[in-house]
Amino acid sequence: MKNRKIRQRVKRFFNSLKRLKPKASRETFKFALKKPHSLAYQLIGEKTDRVLPLFEDLGLNLQKAGLKVNFKAYLSLTLFATSLISVTALIFIPCLLAFVFNIPFFPAVLFGVSGGLFAVAFSIIGFYFYPIYRADKLKREVEDELPFTTGYMAILASAGVSPEKIFYSISNLSLPLTVSEEAKNIVRDVNLFGLDIISALEKTSKRTPSERFREMLEGFISTIHSGGNLAAYLREKSGQYMNLKRISLHKFSDTLSVLSEFYVSLLITGPLLMVIMLAVMAMLGGGNLGGLGPDLLLNLLTYLGIPLGSVIFLIILDAVSPKW
């Protein structure tokens, strides 16, 4: 009996501890991991008013990129992440150079300060240009899909489908496209916000980063207003966009050949020559270059220069390559 009472008391004690667990803080932590811009806005959102005029066009770029983030929250995330990255670089770089590469403490601190400044610059530039890059990628994907999308819309219009049903059908394709997201925004504006189809199309045409898609929507609106043949207009646009797609693919093949030459020269032949030169200098006991020994330069080239150059080349290749 005594053992049972002891077990019951111990069980009650642990149950009381479970009730005292901070559920709200755990949920807040998970929410912060999912949406870091919300956490950044709560911490420094009120202190970003001074720098808002420096990023006036960032809000428009966020809309064009399709990022559903408030302008002030994104700016708060930019400043908060930049502060963390700069402090991390200021601490990590001197420790790495001093304890791993055996560089004296004072030059290591100078490298840490310069690395922190570079981290600030690259972080701000990265956050600033990410919506531009995202908007450009969205633009290329939409324009790649326009020949097939307008052809599909022409088939539906020939069957007598209303404009609202046309965009509803595009938004519910079995194979989701980038244009489907734009169509979902149009359907949302009509069904949820109570806009008519003309107002919803005008709103989307102002927000989209693609000039061709904006032109197609404006022509779509004009055709509805004038009572013209919507199917004939969409068929004409489909043929026009298909010709432009052929031209863009031909230009991309020429650009790809030029990029391949740059890749071979800068990331294969160039590093190979540098590795041979630095290895020979290390064996012969050559002098330092700018205070850095051949061994350190070889490590920097192998573990930093070549991977960073490859990442930059992949970003450039992704920026110029079509979706199909």
N, C-alpha and C positions, 0 to 999 in steps of 0.2 A: 504493500500500500504506500509506504513511504517513497519507494522508487517511482511509482506512478505519479505521485504528487510532485516529485522533483522534476520528472520529465514534462509534466503539464506546465509547471512554472517556467522551465527553460523554454518550452515551446511558445508560451505567451510572451516571454521576453524577446525572443527573436521576431515574433509577429509585430510587436510594438516597434522594434527597430526598422522593420520593413515599411511601416507606416510613416516613419520619420524621414524616409529617403526623399531628397529634393527632386521630385518629378518635374517640377517646372523648369529647374535649371538644366536638367537633362534634355528636355524638349527644346529649350532655348538653344542649347549647344548644337543639337541636330539641325535646328532651323538655321543657325549661323553657318553650319557647314554647307547646307544646301544653297543658301542665299547669302554669300559673304557681303554683298553690297548693302544688305539691310543692316548687318552688324556695323559696317563702316559708317553708314549714315547715322546710326544711333550714337556712335562715338564722336565723330567729328563733323556731322552734317551741318550743324549750326555755324561752324567756323569756316565754311567754304565760300561765304558770300563775297569775300574780298577778291578771290581768284575767279569768280564766275565770268566777269567780262573777258578774261583771257581765253575762254573756251566757248565763245558764243555759238560757233557753227557745229559744236560737238553734239548738241541736241538734235539737230536736223540729220546728222550722220547716223545717230542712234535709230531714228525712225526709218531711214532708208535701209539700214542694215537689218531691220526686223527684230532688233533687240528690245524686248519688253522690259526695259529698265529705265527708271526715272533719271533724268539728266543729273540732278543734284546727287542722287545716290551713286551713280556711276563715277561722278567726279570725286565723291568721298572715298569710294573704293580705290580710285587712282592714287589719291594722296596717301591713304592709309597703307596700301601695298608698297608704294614708293618708299615710305618711311621704313617699313620693315625690311625691304630688300637692301636699302642703303646701309642700315645698321648691321644687318647680317654680313654684307660685303666688307664693311669696315672692321668687323671682328674676325671674320673667317680668313680673309686674304693674308693679313699679317701672321696669324697663327700657322697657316699652311706654309707660307714662305719661310718662316723662322724655324719651325719644328720638322718640316718634311724636306725642304730644299736647303736648309742650313744657311740661309741668308742672314746677315746681321740685322739687329732689331730695328735700327733707325731706317735703313732703306726699306725694310718690310712694312714699317708703319707708313712711310711715304707711298708705297705701292697700295696699301690699304685705303689711304685717303683718296688717291686718284681712282682706285677701283670703286669706292663708294660714290664719288662724283659721276663716274661713268654709269654706275648702276642707276643713279637718280635720272640721268639723261635718257638712258635706254628704256627705263620703266615708263617715264612720262610719254616718250615717243611711241612706245609700244601700245600703251593704253589709248593714246590719241589716234593712232593710225589703225588700230584693230577694227573699229566700226567702219572706217573707209575701206579696209581690205575685205571685211565681211560684206559690205554693200556692193563692192566690185564683183565679188564672187557670186553674190545673189543676182546681180545684173547679168553676168555671163551665163549662169544657169537658166535664167528666165529666157534670155535671147536664144539659147541653144534649143529650148523646148518650144519656142513660138511657132516654127513651121508646122510642127505636128499638132500643137494645141489649136491653132487657128483652123487647120484642116478638120479636126474633130468638131470644133464649134460650127464650122460651115455645114457639116453633115447634120448636126442637130438643128441648125437654123433651117435647113432645107426640109426637114421633117415637120416644121411648124412649132418647134419648141420655143417657149418664151425666153427672154433674156435671163430672168431670174432662175429658171430651170437649167439653162445652159451652164451658168456658173455653179449652180448646186451640183450638177453632174460632174463638173471638173473637180470640185472639192471632194467628191466621194469616189475618185478613181481607185481601182484595186491596186494599181501601181502608183504610189504617191509621187507627185512631181513638185518642183519648186513653185510652178504656177498654181498648183493646188492650194498652197498656203495663201497666195494672193486671193484666190477664189473664196477660200474660207473666210477671209477678212470681209469680202464683199457680202457673202451670205450672212455673216454675223451682223454687219451694219444694217442689213435689211430686216432680218428676223428678230434680232435682239434690240437694236437701237431704233427701229421703226423708220429708217430712211427709205426713200424710194430708190429704185435701181439706178436712176440717173445720178442722184446725189452720192450714192455709194461708189459708183464708178468714178465720179469726179474726185472723191476723197482718195481713192486708191491711186488714181493717176498722179496726184500731187505727191504721194508718199513713195511711189516705186522708184528705185534707182535706175531702171532701164528706160532709155529714151524710146526704144522701139515699142515696148509694152505700153508706155504712156501714149505714144502716137496711135497705137491700135485701139486703146480705150477711148481716146478722143474721137477717132473716126467712128467707133462703135456708137458713141453718144450722138454724134452728128447724124448718122444713118437712122437712128431711132427717131430723132427729132424731125428729120425730113421725110420720114416714111419710106425710105429707100429699101432696096433689096439687100437685106442683111446677109443672106447666104452668099450672094455674088461678091459682096465686099470682103467677107472672110475668105472666100476662095482666092480672090486676088491677092490679099495679104499673105496667104499661105504660100503662094507661088513666089511672091516677092521675097519673103523671108527664107525660102529654100534656096534661092539664088544667092542671097547674102551669106548663107551658111556655107555654100560651096566655095565662095571667095575667101571666107575666113579660114576654112580648113586648108586651102592652098597656101595662104599666108602663114598659117601655123607650121606647115611642113618646112617652109623656108626658115622660119624662126628657130625651129627645133634643130636644124642642121647647124645654125650659127651657135646655139647654146651647147651643142655637143662638142664643137671645136673649143669653146671656152672651157668646158669641163675637163677635157683632156689636157689642155695647156696649163690651167691654173690648179687643178686638184689631183692630177696624176703625174704629169711631167715635172711641174714646178716643185711639189713636195719631195719627189724622188731625188731631184738634183740637190735640194737643200739638205736632205738626210745624208746623202753621200758626202757633201761638202762638210757638214758638221761632224760626221763620223771621222773623216780624215783629220779635221782640226783637232778633235779630241785625242786621237791617237798620236798626233805629232806634238801635242801640247801647245796648241795655238793660243793666241791672246783672246781676251774677252771682247765681246761686241756690246758696247754701251753698258759695261758693267755686268753683263750676263755671260756666263760661261757656255761653252758649246754643249755640255751635257744638259744644262737648264733649257737652252734654246731648243735642243732636240726634243726634250720632254714637252715643252710648250707647243711645239709644232705638231707633235704626235697626238697629244691628248687634248689640245685646245684648238689649234689652228685648223687642222684637217676636219674634225667633226663640225666646227662652227661654219667653215666654208661649205661643207656638204649640206648643212641645214639651210643656209642662205640660198644655195642653188636649188634645193627642193622647193623653197618658198617661191622663188622666181618662176620655177617651172610650173608650179600649181597656179600662179597668178596669170600665166599666159596661155595655159592649155585649156581647150574647150572641154565640155563635159563628155561629149561623145565624139 
